[in-house]
Amino acid sequence: MHSSTRLTLTVDLWRLQDAITSCRQASATDAVAASNRVTELYRGDLAEGVSADW
C-alpha cells in the first residue's frame, strides 16, 4: 500500500546554523529573537562522555 504521508527530517546542527545566519543578517530586534533560538536549541554537551578523538 502506498502512503502519501511525507516525513520531515530536521537536524539540530542545521537549525543552529540557520539561527546563526539569521542573527548575523537581521536587524537588532530580529537578531535578539534569532539569538534566543540559538540558546533554545542547546540541549547539552555534544557527545558527552565520549572519549574518542574527533
C-alpha positions in Angstrom: 0.0 0.0 0.0 1.3 3.4 -0.9 1.0 6.3 1.6 1.2 9.9 0.7 2.4 10.8 4.2 5.5 13.0 4.0 8.1 12.9 6.7 10.2 15.9 7.7 13.8 15.5 8.9 15.4 18.1 11.0 18.9 18.2 12.4 19.9 20.3 15.3 23.0 21.5 13.5 21.0 22.7 10.6 18.6 24.6 12.8 21.6 26.1 14.7 23.3 27.2 11.5 20.0 28.8 10.3 19.6 30.7 13.5 23.2 31.9 13.5 22.8 33.1 9.9 19.5 34.8 10.7 21.2 36.5 13.7 24.0 37.9 11.5 21.7 39.2 8.8 18.9 40.6 10.9 18.0 43.9 12.4 18.8 44.4 16.1 15.3 43.3 17.2 15.3 40.2 14.9 18.8 39.4 15.9 17.7 39.1 19.5 15.0 36.6 18.5 17.5 34.6 16.4 19.9 34.6 19.3 17.2 33.2 21.6 16.6 30.4 19.1 20.3 29.5 19.3 20.1 29.2 23.1 16.8 27.2 22.9 18.5 24.7 20.6 21.2 23.9 23.2 20.4 20.6 24.8 23.7 19.7 26.5 27.3 18.9 25.6 27.8 17.3 22.3 28.7 13.6 22.7 29.0 14.0 26.4 31.1 11.1 27.9 32.7 10.1 24.6 36.4 9.9 25.0 37.3 9.2 21.3 39.2 11.8 19.3 37.1 13.8 16.9 
